[in-house]
Amino acid sequence: MVNMMGGLLRQVALRAATIPSEIKSAFDESKHGAGQGLRLPEMLKLFIKAIISIDAVYLCIDAVDEVLRKYRSELLRAFRQIVQDAPNVRLFLTGRPHIRGELDNHLTKGAYIVHIVADQGDIARYVSQIIENDNDLDPGLMTEDLKNDIIKAMLEKASGM
């Protein structure tokens, strides 16, 4: 979590004309403090301080469902704090449907949920085309049954099975 927040802070700081002195001094102090870096609460405060003066900030975080469950609540609480303390922030998260409850628990105020479902036909056509292209390189390696098994498996994975 600290690394992610540090990465976001770094992106914002690099875009600024000058890095705010508070951010510089916090990092300098953390270097000299027995080798211990900044903790999440400090990093979060610095990030909010850095983005509050920007007209609009769009945070796009992909695959939130892939964050380990034991860290996901902490991540979502941090995003809730960012959105509460910095009204100029717009948060866009993607994730599989099974984390919907967690998102509802942490990010309910003003949240819009958009369900996007992959079209099974599009997936089947895409996978079939990839297999055909590979088969053109070395004909005879792929049987029709194997091709159908691969497509079936990909469709099951895409639907979360």
N, C-alpha and C positions, 0 to 999 in steps of 0.2 A: 504494500500500500504506500509506504513512504517513497519507494522508488517511482511508482506511478505518479504520485503527487509531485515529486521532484521533477519528473519529466515534463509534466504539464507546466509547472512553474518555470522551468528552463525555456520552454517554447514561448511563453508569454514574455519572459525577461529578454530573450533574444530579439523580440519584435519591438521592444521599447527603445526609444531614443537613447535613454540612459537607464542603467539598472538602478532601481531605488536603493538609497544608502542603507535602509533598514534590512533589505535582503542581503546586501553585501556583508554588513556587519554580523548578521545572524549566521551566515555561512562561515565567516572568519572565526567567530567565537566557537562554533561547533568543531572546527578543525583543531583548535587549541584545547578543547575540553576533554582530555583523556581519551581521545580517539573516538568519541561517541558522536555520531552525526545527529542531525535534527530528527526529532520524533514527529509523528503524524500531526498532533495538535499544533505544533509550531509551524510545520510545513503548510498545513491547511490555512492558518492565519496569514502567513506570508503570501500564499497563492491568492486568497481573497483580497488582501491589500493590493496586490499587483493588478488584479483584473477589475477592481471596483472603478478605476478611473477610465477604463476603456468603454467606448459607447456601447458596443455589443460584443459578447463573447459566446461563441458556439462550441460547446464541448460535445464531441462525437466519440462515443466509446462503443466499440463493436464487441460482440460475443461475451456479454456480461455473464452468461451462463457458464462460460469456461473458467471463470475465476473460481478457485477452490471455495467450496461452501463455507469453510471456517473463516474466510476473509471477505466473503461477499457482503455480509451485513455491515462490516466496517466500511467497506467501499461505498455502499448505498447510503449509510449515515453521513459519510463525508460529502457525497453529492447533494444530499438533502441540505446540509449546512451551507454548502456553496450557493445553492439556489435561493435559500432563505436570506443569506447575508449579502448576496450580490444580485440584485434584481435585474441586472443587465445580462445575466447568463441564461442561455437557452441550452438545455441538456437533451441530447439525443442518444438513447441507448438501444442497442439491439441485443436480442437474446431469444433463446428457444422458449416455447410456451410454459414449460414446467417451472420457470422462475417467476411467473406472473404474481403469485401470492407474495413473494418477497418484495417485488417492486411495489405492489399495492401497500404493503406494510410500511415501506420507507419513503415512497415518493408519491403520495396520493394527491397532495394539494396542487391543483392546476395541471395535472398530468393528462396527456392524451395518449391513449393506447391504440396503436394501429396494428392489426393482425395482417401479416403478409404470409401467404401460403404459396409454396412453390407449385407450379403447374406440373403435374405428373407427366403429361404428354411432352412438354418441353424437355424435361429431364431425360425421358426415354429416348427422344430424338437426338439429344446432345450426346448421351453415352453411346448410342448406336453409331453415330457419326465418328466418334473418337475410335471406337473399336474397328470400324470399317477402314479408317485411315491407317491404323496400325496393321491391320490385316493386309492392306495393299503393300506394305513393306516386306512382309513375309507371309504370303498366302498359304493357307492350309493349316495354320496353327490354331485357328479359332473355329470350333464347331458351332453350329447354330444353337445347340443346347447350352453350351458354355456361355455364349453371348446372351441368351435369354436369362440364364442364371445370374449373370453379372448385372444385367439391367434390373432384374427383380430385386436383387440385393441393394442396388443403389436407390431404387424407389422406396424401399423399406427404410433405409437410413435417412433419406430426405424427409420422410414423414415422421421421423422420431421413433421408429420401432426398434 
